[in-house]
Amino acid sequence: MRNYKLKKSEILFRGKVFDLQVDELEYNSGNKGIREIAVHPGGAVVVPVKDDGKIVMVNQFRYPFQKFLLEMPAGKLDKNEDPLICATRELEEETGYKAKTIIKLGSICTTPGFCTEVLHIYLAEGLTAGNHNREEGEHGMEVHELTLEEIEKKIVTGEIVDAKSICGVQLYKLNRF
């Protein structure tokens, strides 16, 4: 049950990745509040598992952190895009692999305190190698193939800190047994 009334909602900024919405609230107590929301179209994440059990990840430069992060392949949804189409595209763009089967493992709300982003996580199997088709900002990306145990160790040691990848590994583990 809501304990507030929305008094005003305004998009202050329209960006390529997200929009910034500011809402003015009045609580039932009479107090006023402000909510700043990053309105994001969402995205798709792929946990690509090869026939030998190795999981394909990418080492990608992340501008906000000014460093490379080891992650599952992923990308932003185009307007009204089916997340499965996005997952299929991002897998090939970033790794060069195509999948025989892609099934949905689940979805996550990345930062529900201020952002509407929902990431749809998929398992890709029956992989065949091909050529990647990276976007300009993805040059320098490296593909790595790791066992589940190697990934878990890198999570524990802090070498993998990307939330979508950690969630993807967990959903994969929960769904494979």
C-alpha positions in Angstrom: 0.0 0.0 0.0 1.4 3.4 -1.0 1.9 6.0 1.7 2.3 8.9 -0.7 0.7 10.8 -3.5 2.7 11.7 -6.7 2.5 15.5 -7.1 4.7 16.0 -10.1 6.8 13.8 -12.5 9.3 15.2 -15.0 11.9 13.8 -17.4 14.9 16.2 -16.9 17.3 14.5 -19.2 16.9 12.2 -22.2 20.1 10.2 -22.9 21.2 7.4 -25.1 21.4 4.9 -22.3 18.8 6.1 -19.8 16.6 9.1 -19.0 16.5 10.9 -15.7 13.1 11.3 -14.2 12.4 13.4 -11.0 9.2 12.8 -9.0 7.9 15.0 -6.3 5.9 13.2 -3.6 3.8 14.1 -0.7 3.6 11.4 2.0 0.4 10.8 4.0 2.1 12.5 6.9 2.2 15.7 4.9 6.0 15.5 4.4 7.4 16.0 1.0 9.9 13.8 -0.9 11.9 13.6 -4.1 12.7 10.5 -6.1 15.3 10.5 -8.8 14.9 7.6 -11.2 17.2 6.4 -14.0 14.7 5.1 -16.6 16.4 2.3 -18.4 15.1 0.0 -21.2 16.7 -3.1 -19.6 19.0 -5.6 -21.2 20.0 -9.2 -21.8 22.8 -11.2 -20.3 24.1 -14.5 -21.6 25.8 -17.3 -19.7 27.4 -19.1 -22.7 28.4 -22.7 -21.8 30.5 -24.7 -24.2 30.1 -28.4 -24.7 33.2 -29.0 -22.5 31.5 -27.1 -19.7 33.6 -24.0 -19.9 31.8 -20.7 -19.6 32.6 -17.9 -22.1 33.2 -14.4 -20.5 34.5 -11.1 -21.9 37.0 -8.8 -20.4 35.6 -5.4 -21.2 36.7 -1.8 -20.5 34.2 0.0 -18.4 34.4 3.7 -18.7 32.8 4.7 -15.4 35.5 2.7 -13.5 38.3 3.3 -16.0 39.3 -0.4 -15.9 38.5 -3.7 -17.5 35.9 -6.0 -15.9 35.4 -9.7 -16.5 31.7 -10.2 -17.4 29.2 -12.3 -19.1 28.3 -11.0 -22.6 25.4 -8.5 -22.3 23.7 -5.5 -23.9 21.0 -3.0 -23.7 17.6 -3.7 -25.2 16.6 -1.6 -28.3 13.2 0.0 -28.0 10.5 -2.7 -27.7 13.1 -5.4 -28.4 12.5 -9.0 -27.3 15.2 -9.8 -24.7 15.9 -13.1 -26.5 16.8 -11.3 -29.7 19.1 -9.0 -27.7 20.8 -11.9 -26.0 21.3 -13.7 -29.3 22.8 -10.5 -30.9 25.1 -9.7 -27.9 26.5 -13.2 -27.7 27.6 -13.1 -31.3 28.7 -9.5 -31.3 30.9 -9.8 -28.2 32.2 -13.4 -28.5 31.6 -14.6 -32.0 29.7 -17.6 -30.8 26.3 -18.6 -32.0 24.1 -20.9 -29.9 22.0 -23.8 -30.8 19.7 -23.2 -27.8 19.1 -20.2 -25.6 16.8 -20.5 -22.7 15.8 -17.9 -20.1 17.1 -18.5 -16.6 15.5 -15.5 -14.9 15.5 -11.8 -14.5 17.1 -9.3 -12.0 16.4 -5.8 -11.0 19.9 -4.3 -11.0 19.5 -1.3 -8.7 15.9 -1.0 -7.6 16.5 2.0 -5.3 16.9 4.4 -8.2 16.9 2.6 -11.6 14.2 0.7 -13.6 16.7 -1.5 -15.4 15.7 -5.2 -15.5 18.2 -7.7 -17.0 17.0 -10.9 -18.5 19.5 -13.7 -18.1 19.8 -16.5 -20.6 21.7 -19.8 -20.8 23.3 -20.4 -24.3 24.4 -23.9 -25.2 25.4 -25.8 -28.3 27.9 -23.0 -29.2 29.7 -22.8 -32.5 32.6 -20.3 -33.0 32.4 -17.5 -35.5 33.4 -13.9 -35.9 32.5 -11.2 -33.4 31.0 -7.9 -34.5 31.9 -5.5 -31.8 30.7 -1.9 -31.5 33.3 0.9 -31.4 33.4 1.1 -27.6 34.0 -2.6 -27.4 37.4 -2.7 -29.2 40.0 -4.3 -27.0 37.5 -6.7 -25.5 39.0 -10.1 -24.8 37.1 -13.5 -24.7 38.0 -15.9 -21.9 36.8 -19.4 -21.3 36.7 -20.5 -17.6 35.4 -23.4 -15.7 32.6 -22.8 -13.2 35.1 -23.4 -10.4 37.5 -20.8 -11.8 34.7 -18.3 -12.0 33.6 -18.9 -8.5 37.1 -18.5 -7.2 37.4 -15.2 -9.1 34.1 -14.0 -7.5 35.4 -14.9 -4.0 38.7 -13.1 -4.6 37.1 -10.0 -6.0 38.4 -10.5 -9.5 34.8 -10.7 -10.8 32.7 -8.0 -9.3 30.1 -7.5 -12.0 26.7 -8.1 -10.5 25.0 -9.4 -13.6 27.7 -12.0 -14.1 27.5 -13.1 -10.5 23.8 -13.4 -10.7 24.1 -15.2 -14.1 26.4 -17.8 -12.6 24.1 -18.3 -9.6 21.0 -18.8 -11.8 23.0 -21.2 -14.0 23.9 -23.2 -11.0 20.4 -23.3 -9.6 18.9 -24.3 -12.9 21.4 -27.0 -13.9 20.8 -29.4 -11.0 
